[in-house]
Structure formats: structure tokens, C-alpha cells
């Protein structure tokens, strides 16, 4: 379950850091059998845009 916790934390953090505007964020979690589904809404009306990062 540690992996699910880390992934959920990253998704929520990204929504809080990168969303511009909107009415806040929401997290929805559902568990069925051995699966966990996490959905994060960031309240931003604009779709995400993929960018490249140089390391």
C-alpha cells in the first residue's frame, strides 16, 4: 500500500502546484478487489500541456 500512498500524494501535489485557477482540487479513491483507482480533479478549465524537462 506504500506505493499507492506515494502515487496519490504525487498526483494531489501536482494538482495543487500546477493548476492555474479553478475552485480547488478534489481526490476520489475507490477500492475493488486488489485494485485502487485514484482520480484527482484540479478545478482548472484548461487541459494539461505536456512539456519536456532537461535534467
C-alpha positions as a Markdown table, in Angstrom:
| # | Residue | x | y | z |
|---|---|---|---|---|
| 1 | Unk | 0.0 | 0.0 | 0.0 |
| 2 | Unk | 3.0 | 2.3 | 0.3 |
| 3 | Unk | 3.2 | 2.7 | -3.5 |
| 4 | Unk | -0.5 | 3.7 | -3.7 |
| 5 | Unk | 0.1 | 6.3 | -1.0 |
| 6 | Unk | 3.1 | 7.8 | -2.7 |
| 7 | Unk | 1.4 | 7.9 | -6.1 |
| 8 | Unk | -1.7 | 9.6 | -4.6 |
| 9 | Unk | 0.5 | 12.1 | -2.8 |
| 10 | Unk | 2.3 | 13.0 | -6.1 |
| 11 | Unk | -1.0 | 13.4 | -8.0 |
| 12 | Unk | -2.5 | 15.7 | -5.4 |
| 13 | Unk | 0.7 | 17.7 | -5.1 |
| 14 | Unk | 0.9 | 18.2 | -8.9 |
| 15 | Unk | -2.7 | 19.3 | -9.0 |
| 16 | Unk | -2.1 | 21.9 | -6.3 |
| 17 | Unk | 1.2 | 23.2 | -7.7 |
| 18 | Unk | 0.4 | 23.2 | -11.5 |
| 19 | Unk | -3.3 | 24.1 | -11.7 |
| 20 | Unk | -4.0 | 27.7 | -12.6 |
| 21 | Unk | -7.3 | 28.9 | -11.2 |
| 22 | Unk | -10.3 | 26.9 | -10.6 |
| 23 | Unk | -12.2 | 26.1 | -7.4 |
| 24 | Unk | -9.6 | 23.9 | -5.7 |
| 25 | Unk | -8.8 | 20.2 | -6.0 |
| 26 | Unk | -10.6 | 17.0 | -5.2 |
| 27 | Unk | -9.5 | 13.4 | -4.7 |
| 28 | Unk | -11.6 | 10.4 | -5.4 |
| 29 | Unk | -10.4 | 6.9 | -4.3 |
| 30 | Unk | -12.1 | 3.6 | -4.9 |
| 31 | Unk | -11.0 | 0.1 | -4.0 |
| 32 | Unk | -12.2 | -3.1 | -5.7 |
| 33 | Unk | -10.6 | -6.5 | -5.2 |
| 34 | Unk | -6.8 | -5.9 | -5.4 |
| 35 | Unk | -7.1 | -2.6 | -7.3 |
| 36 | Unk | -7.1 | 1.0 | -6.2 |
| 37 | Unk | -8.3 | 3.8 | -8.5 |
| 38 | Unk | -7.3 | 7.4 | -7.7 |
| 39 | Unk | -8.8 | 10.4 | -9.6 |
| 40 | Unk | -7.6 | 13.9 | -9.0 |
| 41 | Unk | -9.6 | 16.9 | -10.2 |
| 42 | Unk | -7.7 | 20.2 | -10.2 |
| 43 | Unk | -10.5 | 22.7 | -11.0 |
| 44 | Unk | -8.6 | 24.2 | -13.9 |
| 45 | Unk | -10.6 | 24.5 | -17.0 |
| 46 | Unk | -7.5 | 24.3 | -19.2 |
| 47 | Unk | -6.3 | 20.9 | -20.3 |
| 48 | Unk | -2.8 | 19.8 | -19.2 |
| 49 | Unk | 0.0 | 20.6 | -21.6 |
| 50 | Unk | 3.0 | 18.2 | -21.8 |
| 51 | Unk | 6.4 | 19.8 | -21.7 |
| 52 | Unk | 9.9 | 18.5 | -21.8 |
| 53 | Unk | 12.3 | 19.0 | -18.9 |
| 54 | Unk | 16.0 | 18.9 | -19.2 |
| 55 | Unk | 18.0 | 17.4 | -16.3 |
